[in-house]
Amino acid sequence: MGTHPSAWQLQTAKARFSELFRRARAEGPQWVTRHGAEAVVVIPAEQYEQLTKSPRRPTSLAHFLAKSPLARARVKLRRAPDYGRPVDL
């Protein structure tokens, strides 16, 4: 079948779609070729959902910082007071 071990030629995939479907569910991604070139991949819906799931974003910056692995780090930041600088007007 094509260049990939689980590749199907388009005509074969159309004629044996039930088998293509079953193999995608049981064995994983199935490549379909067209004119000898890999064209599409058939994957289980759950795998597609995992691939396209957008990362969860925290609702606020405070929430993000609270969930950070560094939230419990004991970092002491000190800064000298800044009283401004003289400016000639």
N, C-alpha and C positions, 0 to 999 in steps of 0.2 A: 504494500500500500504506500504511499508517499515517502518523504524523507524522515518524518518523525515516526517512532515505533507505533504510535496509535493514530496514524494518519489514515484518512479515508478520502478517496477521490469523490468529488461532488456527486457524480452519477450513482456511485455505490452508496453513499450516505443517503441519498434520496430514496433509493430502492430498498434500503435496509434500515430505515429510520428507527424502527422499534429497537433493533439491536444496538444502533448507535446510542440511543437514549439509555438503554439498559447498561451499556458499558460505561457511559459517562457517570451514571449513578454508582455503579459498582467498582469501577477501576480508576475513575478520575478523568481528567480532561481528555477529550478526543479532538484531534485536529482534522479539519476538512480542507482539502486542497482543491484548487481550481487552476487548470492549465499547468499543473505541476508545481504551483507555488502555494505555500500555506496561506489560507485565506481567513478562516475563522476557527474558533475553538469552542466546543460544546462542553459546558461545565455544569455541575449541579447548582441549583438555585441558591443553596446555602453558601456555597463557595463564592458565588457571584456577590451575594449580600456582604460577605466578609471583605471582599476586595473593594467594594464600592462604598462601604460604610464610612461616613465622615467621622473624623475623630470628635469625641465629646469635648466641647469647650466649656470651661467654667462660666458660671453666670456673672462673675465679677472678678476684678483684679484681686480683691481681698480673698475670695474663695480660691482662686488660683494659687496665691501665695500660701494660704493655709494648707493646701494639698501638696505643696512642693516637698520633695525629699529634704530640702534644706530648712524646712520650717522649724525643726528642733535643733538646728545647728546653733552652737553658742558662739556667735560672732559679735565681737565688741567693736563698734565703730566709733571713733572719736574724731572730732573735727574742731580745729581752732575756731573760735568765734570770729566772724567777719564783721567788722564795724564800718566797712566801706573804705573809701579812699578819698583823699582830697581832690577836688575838681576845680579848675580855674574857669570861672564864667566870664 
